[in-house]
Amino acid sequence: MPKYARFAGISLSAVFALNLLAADVRTVKEPAAIEKMWPAAAKVRVVNLWATWCAPCVAEMPDLRAIDDTFGAEVALMGVSLDDMIPDTKPAKVNAFLEKYKIAFPNLYYTGNADALGEHYKFNGELPVTIVFDRKGKELWRHEGRLDKNATIARLREILRRKP
């Protein structure tokens, strides 16, 4: 059963039907609200700040999907799209992008102040940026720029081995 199917008693056929639906991109305006979206079971939480207009972000999306597929419920990946920074961009564009790349991990469409998000995650706005946290919100690792899939998987395994 896919790791994001969290409903007790859900049938396998219902899970497959859910996977065929459009990507579920929720809008978020406050950076602090992002932390409230994590599943409780996740020991490690990975946030990836990205946008459809960012070439390295687009290039790494299949790798993020592979990273997400590698781990079970111990590692939760969440994307935060900054597409709203471009005037007249809508969440539907992000939904279509995620469907095209068959991205199953949750994604948020950030509509708040870009500077507030930068302060919250301590980044200067260069995308993509990936930050790994423990379940208490302590930053464990960060990578700015396009990820290397194998190096990131190895790093997450290392982090999981040392976390209780």
N, C-alpha and C positions, 0 to 999 in steps of 0.2 A: 504494500500500500504506500503511495507517495507520502513523504514525510510531512507535507503540509495539510493532509487530511486529518483533522483533529476531532472529528465528531464521533462519539461512541455510537456503535450500532449502524454506522453507515455501510451500505453494501458495496462490494467491489464494483459492481456495474454502475452504481451512483458515483463512485470515485472517478471511473473512466469518463462518465458523462461530464463531471465537473471539469476535468482536464481539457475537454473540448470547448469549454466556454471561453469568452474573451478574457484577456488579462484583467486582473482586478487591481487597479491602481487607485489608491486612496490619496486624497489631497490632505496635505498637512501644512500649517502656516507657522507654527512655533517649533523651533529646534528641539526644545525639551520634550515635546510630544512624541518624538521619534522613539525615545527610549521606552515609552509605554507600549509600544507595538511588538516587543520581542516576546517569543514564547518562553514560558517559565522553565521549560526543560533544557533550554540551550545553556551549555556551560560556556560556550564561546559565541560571541555575537560579532558579526562582520558587517560593517556598513560600507557601501560603495557609493560615492558621490559621482554622478555622471550626467551626461546629456546626449541627446540624439545628434546634436550638431558638433559634438566632440569626436574627431576621428579616432584617437586612441581609445576612447570609451567604446565606440562601436566595434573596434577591432578586438577588444578584450571580452566582449559580451559572451561569445561561445566558450571562452576559458572560464568565465564566472559560472556559466551553466554547468560545465564539467566539474568545477570545484564544488558547487552546491550538490551535484549528484554523487560526489565521492563520500560525503559525510552524512551521517544520520541526524537524529534530533539533537545531538550534542553541539552541533555547529549550525547556527542560524544566519543566513545571509539575507541582507535587505539592501535594496537599491534605493537611492534617493535621487530622483531626476531633478535637474536644475533647468529644464527646458523652459519654465515659466519666465526665466530671465530675458528671453527673446519675446518682444511684443507680438501679440496675436497668436501665440502658441497655445494649444489646448491639450488637456490630458489625453484626448483621443489619439493624438499623434504618438504619444508614448505607448498607449495601449497597442496600437498597430505595430509599432516597432518591437515590443515585447512578444507579441504573437508571431511576428515574422521570425524571430530568433528562438522561439519556443522556450521562453524564460518562465520558469515556474516559481522562482522565489519571489517573495513579496517586494513590491516597489511602491514608493511614495512619490507623489508629485508635489514638490516644495513650492509654495506660493508666497512664503514670507520674505523678509528682508535678507538679502544675500550676505550683508555684513554680519548680521546676527548669526547666521549659519556658520560663517567663517570663524567668528569668535567662539561659538559653541564647540566646533570641531578643531579649532586652532589650525586653520589652513588659509592660504592666501588666495584661493579661488582657482588655482590651476587644477584642471581635471585630466584624468580621473584621480581620485584619491580613495584608498581603501584603508579602513581603520578597524583593528580587532580589539574587542573589549571582553573582559570577563563578565560574569552575570551581575557583578556589583557595579559595573560601569567603569572599572579601571582600565585604562588603555594599556594594551599588551604589545602592540606592534602597529606600524603604519607603513604604507607604501604609496608614494606619489608617482603618478605615471602609469603606463600600462603594466599590468601584472604578467609575470611568467607563471603559467599554470602549474608546472611541476614544482617550482621553487615555493610557490604559495601553498600547495598541498603539503609539501614537506614541512614548511613552517607551521602550519596549522596542526599537523600531527605532533610536532615537537611541543607546541603550546598545550595540546590536550594531554600529553604524557606528563607534563609537570603540574597541571591543574588538578586539584582533588575532585 
